[in-house]
Amino acid sequence: MGRRQGPNTPGIAFVTGAARGLGNAVAVSFAKEGAKAVVIVDINDEETMELGKAAVEAHGAECLAIRADVTQEAEVASAVSEAVAKFGRIDYAANFAGIVGPPDSIVNLDVAKWRKTLEVNATGVMLCTKYEMIQMMKQDSLAVEDGRPPQRGAIVNCASVNSLLTMPGTGPYTASKHACYGITKTAALEGRSHGIRVNAVSPGFLLTKMAEESLMKDDVVDSRGMAMWQYFVSRQGRSASFDEIGDVVALMCTPKMSLVVGQNLFIDG
Ligand SMILES: NC(=O)c1ccc[n+]([C@@H]2O[C@H](COP(=O)([O-])OP(=O)(O)OC[C@H]3O[C@@H](n4cnc5c(N)ncnc54)[C@H](O)[C@@H]3O)[C@@H](O)[C@H]2O)c1
């Protein structure tokens, strides 16, 4: 008889930006892959947080929802502490909190919006990676395949195709996602001797609330916005579902991915 396939992610997952959208899909995928518990971290409203939590619980995992702003160091540190106080450890972390940034060209740059985009998408990822790694360095390893090195934790940061590519009118977002990949590569080198794997994923185009907002003019997705979306989807080949991102992130966290470190996996069809 062949060896029984166990759950792929039986430990504790910690996911930011997980009240809705891609972060929530990641949290649900961890639950589907057997996570004992999933911690969702977000600043979204109470109703969205509750919906996000219920989606995880529907797949049999315990879920703790924590309200925390990833740009605030004390809130990130406290979210990690609260998760560890309740579940003892963090085996998998996915940093998905993000904002789209202003659609303006560089000559029309609003410096406050630039700073805000960098604050959430770069500083937020840096702070979350920092406190997740501090926790993971203190833990014993998960069970790994015979002969493989320990895995004290795995972190996946959400970049974007804009971490490598760009288009006009995406200066702040593109810079923030290049930063996200830079943080990931450095964390990967600093983490590997501690048995911590850090990688990034770069989703293509998914019609989340964030994407919808980026297509809006005067609060509606008009024909210009729809045409832009259809162009993005045609470049991707087809539209994609959120779980196609979530499932990849959960799989990247399994110790079966032991030699996958510092990658930026494009998930764009
Ligand atoms: N949708 C796409 O096409 C696409 C493509 C590539 C990358 N991404 C990335 O995916 C990630 C998730 O985005 P989404 O498309 O699901 O958007 P979304 O707006 O549906 O979800 C983002 C979540 O992050 C939360 N968030 C924002 N700022 C936060 C903060 N300071 N602290 C804590 N939580 C905060 C929001 O409340 C929201 O729940 C982002 O990093 C985004 O850049 C999205």
The ligand as an SDF file (V2000), in Angstrom:
LIG
                    3D

 44 48  0  0  0  0  0  0  0  0999 V2000
   -6.6050   41.6880   -7.7800 N   0  0  0  0  0  0  0  0  0  0  0  0
   -5.5600   41.6090   -8.5700 C   0  0  0  0  0  0  0  0  0  0  0  0
   -5.6890   41.5740   -9.8170 O   0  0  0  0  0  0  0  0  0  0  0  0
   -4.1760   41.5400   -7.9780 C   0  0  0  0  0  0  0  0  0  0  0  0
   -3.0990   41.2480   -8.8230 C   0  0  0  0  0  0  0  0  0  0  0  0
   -1.8210   41.1760   -8.2970 C   0  0  0  0  0  0  0  0  0  0  0  0
   -1.6220   41.3690   -6.9500 C   0  0  0  0  0  0  0  0  0  0  0  0
   -2.6770   41.6490   -6.1500 N   0  0  0  0  0  0  0  0  0  0  0  0
   -2.3880   41.8410   -4.7240 C   0  0  0  0  0  0  0  0  0  0  0  0
   -3.2000   40.9490   -3.9730 O   0  0  0  0  0  0  0  0  0  0  0  0
   -3.3040   41.4540   -2.6300 C   0  0  0  0  0  0  0  0  0  0  0  0
   -4.7540   41.3750   -2.2150 C   0  0  0  0  0  0  0  0  0  0  0  0
   -5.5100   42.2890   -3.0090 O   0  0  0  0  0  0  0  0  0  0  0  0
   -7.0060   42.0160   -3.5180 P   0  0  0  0  0  0  0  0  0  0  0  0
   -6.9770   42.1980   -5.0040 O   0  0  0  0  0  0  0  0  0  0  0  0
   -7.5190   40.7670   -2.9360 O   0  0  0  0  0  0  0  0  0  0  0  0
   -7.7230   43.3140   -2.9340 O   0  0  0  0  0  0  0  0  0  0  0  0
   -8.8240   43.5320   -1.7810 P   0  0  0  0  0  0  0  0  0  0  0  0
   -8.9540   45.0110   -1.6770 O   0  0  0  0  0  0  0  0  0  0  0  0
  -10.0480   42.7340   -2.0540 O   0  0  0  0  0  0  0  0  0  0  0  0
   -8.1350   42.9540   -0.4670 O   0  0  0  0  0  0  0  0  0  0  0  0
   -7.1260   43.6390    0.2150 C   0  0  0  0  0  0  0  0  0  0  0  0
   -7.3760   43.5160    1.7070 C   0  0  0  0  0  0  0  0  0  0  0  0
   -6.2600   44.1460    2.3770 O   0  0  0  0  0  0  0  0  0  0  0  0
   -6.7680   44.8760    3.4630 C   0  0  0  0  0  0  0  0  0  0  0  0
   -5.8600   45.9660    3.8380 N   0  0  0  0  0  0  0  0  0  0  0  0
   -5.5730   47.0860    3.1180 C   0  0  0  0  0  0  0  0  0  0  0  0
   -4.7430   47.8780    3.8070 N   0  0  0  0  0  0  0  0  0  0  0  0
   -4.4920   47.2430    4.9880 C   0  0  0  0  0  0  0  0  0  0  0  0
   -3.7180   47.5710    6.1300 C   0  0  0  0  0  0  0  0  0  0  0  0
   -3.0280   48.7280    6.2100 N   0  0  0  0  0  0  0  0  0  0  0  0
   -3.6730   46.6890    7.1600 N   0  0  0  0  0  0  0  0  0  0  0  0
   -4.3780   45.5310    7.1050 C   0  0  0  0  0  0  0  0  0  0  0  0
   -5.1450   45.1760    6.0570 N   0  0  0  0  0  0  0  0  0  0  0  0
   -5.2090   46.0280    5.0130 C   0  0  0  0  0  0  0  0  0  0  0  0
   -8.1180   45.4120    2.9740 C   0  0  0  0  0  0  0  0  0  0  0  0
   -8.9450   45.8010    4.0510 O   0  0  0  0  0  0  0  0  0  0  0  0
   -8.6560   44.2340    2.1570 C   0  0  0  0  0  0  0  0  0  0  0  0
   -9.4650   43.4020    2.9500 O   0  0  0  0  0  0  0  0  0  0  0  0
   -2.7120   42.8650   -2.6740 C   0  0  0  0  0  0  0  0  0  0  0  0
   -1.4090   42.8360   -2.1470 O   0  0  0  0  0  0  0  0  0  0  0  0
   -2.6880   43.1880   -4.1360 C   0  0  0  0  0  0  0  0  0  0  0  0
   -1.7070   44.1510   -4.4660 O   0  0  0  0  0  0  0  0  0  0  0  0
   -3.9560   41.7400   -6.6170 C   0  0  0  0  0  0  0  0  0  0  0  0
  1  2  1  0
  2  3  2  0
  2  4  1  0
  4  5  1  0
  4 44  2  0
  5  6  2  0
  6  7  1  0
  7  8  2  0
  8  9  1  0
  8 44  1  0
  9 10  1  0
  9 42  1  0
 10 11  1  0
 11 12  1  0
 11 40  1  0
 12 13  1  0
 13 14  1  0
 14 15  2  0
 14 16  1  0
 14 17  1  0
 17 18  1  0
 18 19  2  0
 18 20  1  0
 18 21  1  0
 21 22  1  0
 22 23  1  0
 23 24  1  0
 23 38  1  0
 24 25  1  0
 25 26  1  0
 25 36  1  0
 26 27  1  0
 26 35  1  0
 27 28  2  0
 28 29  1  0
 29 30  1  0
 29 35  2  0
 30 31  1  0
 30 32  2  0
 32 33  1  0
 33 34  2  0
 34 35  1  0
 36 37  1  0
 36 38  1  0
 38 39  1  0
 40 41  1  0
 40 42  1  0
 42 43  1  0
M  CHG  2   8   1  16  -1
M  END
$$$$
